[in-house]
Amino acid sequence: MGIIDFPDPGAIFNSFKTGAMEREAFNAILSAMYSSYISGLWAEGCGKWALWSGAGQGLKDAATATYLSLRELERKGFLTLTIPSDILKPENLSRFQTEEVTK
């Protein structure tokens, strides 16, 4: 056992699939995991070292792209994402385009 143990998403999914966890608890855990991931990417992108090294905008773009990819699950009520408000600024979102490809 390490100092910090992160939950294994596969184990979480399997326990949900077998009915050991309620759907709401599963949604809350996934929401927290994705929200912290998006927020962490955004915060790292705003850091002085990232701006100095040139990686800052790339990290912020990764956070925005992740949010846009998960936004549909949020609209369906599967996730509840808590993200930095700067991600939702029109000047940030205007640089992205989402397309759905259907067969």
C-alpha positions as CSV (number, residue, x, y, z in Angstrom):
1,M,0.0,0.0,0.0
2,G,1.4,3.3,-1.1
3,I,1.2,6.7,0.6
4,I,-1.5,7.7,-1.9
5,D,-3.7,5.1,-3.6
6,F,-5.8,6.1,-6.5
7,P,-8.9,4.0,-7.3
8,D,-8.6,1.7,-10.3
9,P,-11.2,2.7,-12.9
10,G,-11.5,-0.9,-14.1
11,A,-12.2,-2.2,-10.6
12,I,-14.8,0.6,-10.1
13,F,-16.5,-0.3,-13.4
14,N,-16.5,-4.0,-12.5
15,S,-18.0,-3.4,-9.1
16,F,-20.7,-1.2,-10.8
17,K,-21.4,-3.9,-13.4
18,T,-21.9,-6.5,-10.8
19,G,-24.2,-4.3,-8.8
20,A,-21.9,-3.8,-5.8
21,M,-22.1,0.0,-6.2
22,E,-25.1,2.2,-6.8
23,R,-25.2,4.1,-10.1
24,E,-25.2,7.4,-8.4
25,A,-22.0,6.6,-6.5
26,F,-20.3,5.4,-9.7
27,N,-21.3,8.6,-11.4
28,A,-20.0,10.7,-8.5
29,I,-16.7,8.9,-8.5
30,L,-16.2,9.3,-12.2
31,S,-17.3,12.9,-12.1
32,A,-14.8,13.7,-9.4
33,M,-12.0,11.9,-11.3
34,Y,-12.6,13.7,-14.6
35,S,-13.2,17.1,-12.9
36,S,-9.9,16.9,-11.1
37,Y,-8.1,15.7,-14.2
38,I,-9.5,18.7,-16.3
39,S,-8.8,21.2,-13.5
40,G,-5.3,19.8,-13.0
41,L,-4.5,20.2,-16.6
42,W,-5.8,23.7,-16.7
43,A,-3.9,24.7,-13.5
44,E,-0.7,23.2,-14.9
45,G,-1.2,25.1,-18.1
46,C,-1.5,28.4,-16.2
47,G,1.6,27.8,-14.2
48,K,4.7,29.9,-14.7
49,W,6.9,27.0,-15.7
50,A,4.5,25.9,-18.3
51,L,4.2,29.4,-19.8
52,W,7.9,29.8,-19.7
53,S,8.5,26.4,-21.4
54,G,5.7,26.9,-24.0
55,A,3.7,23.9,-22.9
56,G,1.1,26.0,-21.1
57,Q,-1.3,26.5,-24.0
58,G,-1.0,22.9,-24.9
59,L,-2.1,21.8,-21.4
60,K,-5.0,24.3,-21.4
61,D,-6.0,23.0,-24.8
62,A,-5.9,19.4,-23.6
63,A,-8.2,20.4,-20.6
64,T,-10.6,22.1,-23.0
65,A,-10.7,19.2,-25.4
66,T,-11.3,16.8,-22.5
67,Y,-14.2,18.9,-21.3
68,L,-15.7,19.2,-24.7
69,S,-15.4,15.4,-25.2
70,L,-17.2,14.7,-21.9
71,R,-19.8,17.5,-22.2
72,E,-22.3,15.2,-23.9
73,L,-22.2,12.8,-21.0
74,E,-22.8,15.7,-18.7
75,R,-25.8,16.8,-20.7
76,K,-27.3,13.3,-20.4
77,G,-26.9,13.4,-16.7
78,F,-24.2,10.7,-16.4
79,L,-21.5,13.1,-15.2
80,T,-21.4,16.3,-13.2
81,L,-18.3,18.2,-14.2
82,T,-16.8,20.9,-12.0
83,I,-14.3,22.9,-14.1
84,P,-12.5,26.2,-14.0
85,S,-14.7,29.0,-15.3
86,D,-11.9,30.1,-17.7
87,I,-12.5,27.0,-19.8
88,L,-16.0,28.2,-20.7
89,K,-14.9,31.7,-21.9
90,P,-16.0,32.3,-25.5
91,E,-12.5,33.2,-26.7
92,N,-11.3,29.8,-25.4
93,L,-14.1,27.7,-26.8
94,S,-14.2,29.4,-30.2
95,R,-10.9,27.7,-31.1
96,F,-12.4,24.3,-30.9
97,Q,-14.8,22.4,-33.2
98,T,-16.5,19.1,-32.3
99,E,-17.8,16.8,-35.0
100,E,-19.7,13.6,-34.7
101,V,-19.1,10.9,-37.3
102,T,-21.8,8.4,-37.8
103,K,-21.8,5.3,-40.0
